[in-house]
């Protein structure tokens, strides 16, 4: 398989290293975040992997979709444009797979959190909150993974109705609000934690990333899957779709 990478930052470099370690795949091109990108930029590619920034991704999206090459997107911070992006993918008859985090470990963790949130939903003595820690150079706050976890908790737990990312001054949190807190510290790769509490006990479910290889390797695996899916059924996909199919 031939990959074109959009973005040459830390994640893009890690994705490139993983692809180049294999004999069956190669990197056709690496396009910098400020490159002049057109549909022709992706000729001869089987998959595009985008790890850039919000504005660059949204600006380059029309060219990527017009190229007809499936697009794997790890860029975060564009949740407000999600419906618009979905519509553009559908109108173009293209395939795009988005995840705030392509690590298989993280996505197994998210499913575990969702199941825990579902199980405690009927027991009012249990409350739940979520936290994340990342390095000080991370731009979005809270992380895309934390927001995805929060959405999954809200879907699974009927007692939580909304996400509270910043506690208002001199105000108490409402029982139906799900607090999501963020810490920016040094060079932390990424840690996500679900906190479940009752008067009698604490349940803590946590995932800590040791390096970027898990994220990059997951994106490459997602690219192989999306290329096959595109030939059968173009569309907008997530890691949930990938795991549902892999797990049967």
N, C-alpha and C positions, 0 to 999 in steps of 0.2 A: 504494500500500500504506500501511496505517495502522499505525504502531509505537507501542507503549507501552514506555517505558523505566523500569526499576526500578533506582534508584541515580542520584544526581545529583552524583557525584564527578567527578574529572578525566576518566575514561574515558567516563562517561555524558554529560558535556558535549560531549566530542569527537564521540561518536556522534550526538548531537542536531544538532550543527553540520553534519555531513556529510549527514544526512537532509534538513535544511532547505535545503541548497544545491540540491537537486533539485526539479523541478516535479512529478514523478510520485509522490512520497512525502510523508508528513507525520507529525509526532509527535502522536499523539492525547492522550497524557498522560505526565508525568514524576512518578514516585512516589519520594519520599525513602526512604532505607534504613529509617527508623523509622516509616513510614506504616502506617496500619491497612489492610491489604490483604485483599481478599476476591475471589472469582471475578468479582463484578460490576465490580471495578476495571478489568477488561480488555474490557468490552463494546465492540463496534465496532472492535476491533483485529485485525489480521492476523498480527502477530508481537509477541512480548515479547522484549526484550533486557535481560538481568540482568547488571549490573556492580556488585555490592555487596560484602559480606563473607560469610564462611562461615556464620556463625550466622543472619544475615538471610536468605540464600538458602535454607537448610534449613527455616527457619521459614515462609517464604513459598511454598515448593514446592507444598504441597497445594492452595493456592488457585490457583496458576498452572496446575497440571495439571487441576484441576476446571473451569477456564474453557474448556478445549478449544482454547485458542490455542497455536500452536507456540511453544516457548521456546528462545531462544538464550542460553547461559550462558557468560560469560567470567569469572565469579567462581572463584577457586582456593582451595585449602586444604582441600577436602573429599574427597580421594582415598580416605580410609578408609571413607567412606559410599557409594562408587561403586556397589557391588553393590545396596545398598538403594535408591538412587535409580533405578537401572536397573529394578528390580522395580516400583517405584511408577509409573514411566512406562508400563511394560507393562500393569500392572493397570488404569491409567486409560485405556488406549487412546489415549494422548497422544503428542506428538512433542517431543523435546528434543534439542538439539545442544550438546555441550560441547567447548570447547577452552581449554587454558591460554593459548593465543595464537592469535588469528584472523588475524594478518598472513600474507598469501600468501607474502611473502618468507621468513618464518620457517618456514612449512610446506614450502616447497621446500628450504630449508636442512636441515630434519629428514630429509627423504627422501634428501638427498645424504649426510648422516651415516650413515643406516642402510645405504645401499649401500656406503659406505666400510668400515663395520664388517663387513659381509658379505664383502667382498673380502679383508680382512686375516685373516679367521678361520682360513684354512688355513695361514697363515704365522706360525709361533710367534715369529719375531724382532720382530714388530710388537705393541706394546702400545697401549692407548687409554685416555684419561681425558677428563673433561668439566668445563668450568667455566662460571660465569655471573657477570655483574656487573649490579647494579641500584642505584637510588637508596636512600638511607638510610631512606626512609619505607615501603619495601616490607615487608609483614608476613610473608609466608611465606618459608621458607629451607630448602633451595634452592627456586628458582622452579619453578612448575608446568611450565614449558617445559623446564627442565633435567631434571626427573624424567621427563617424557615422552620426551625424547631418550635418557635412560638406559634406559628400558624398551625402546625401539626397538633400542638397541645390544645389549641382552641377548637380544632375540629374534633378532637377525641374527648374533651372534657367540657360538658355542657355548663358547668358552673363558672367557667372563665369566658368572658364575653369580649374583652379587648386587651390590647397590648399597651403596657405603660413602660416606655423606654427611659423616661426621666421623671423622677419623683418631684412633684411640685413642692415648693418651699412651704413649710408650716402646714402640711396637709397629710392626712392619713390615706393609705391605699385602700381602695374599695375591695371587698371580697371577690367581686367578679372581674377584677383587673389582674392580668398576668404581668408581673414585673420582669423586665429583661434588663440586666445591668451589664456594663462593659468596663473593663480595665485595660489601659494601655501601659505596657511595662516592658522596658528594655528590648530584648530580642526574642520574646516568647513567640514560638511558631504559631501556636493556637491551642487553646483549651476551652472546652465547652462543658457545662455542667448543669444538670437538672437537679434542683433541690426540692425534696418532698418532706414535709414536716407535719407531725401531729404532736399532741401533748405528751405522748409516750415514746416517740421514736423519730429518727431521721433516716431517710433513704436518699442516698446520693448516687447519681448515675453520671459518669464523667468520661470524656474522651480527651486525651492529650496527644497532639501530633509531635513526633520526635524530629521530623524533617519534612521537606517538601516532596519527597519521592512518592509518598502515598497519594498526594493530590495529583501529581503529574502522571503517575502510572494509571490512575483511574481515568484521567482524561484520554489517554491513549486507548485504553480498553473501550471507553465510551465511543471513541471515534470509529473503531472497528465495527462496533455494534450498529452505530448510526448509519454507516455506509451500507450495511446489509439491509437495514430497515428502510432506507430511502428508496431502494430498488423495488420494494414491495408496497410500501405505504408511507409516502412523504407526510410530514407534519411537524408539529412542535412537541418535543419530548423532554422529559426530566429524568433524573436518576431513579425516581420511583418506577417509571416505565421500564427502565433497564433492569432493575432488580426484580420487578414482577416477572419479567420474562426469564431471567436467569434462574430464579427460584421456582419457576413453574407455577 
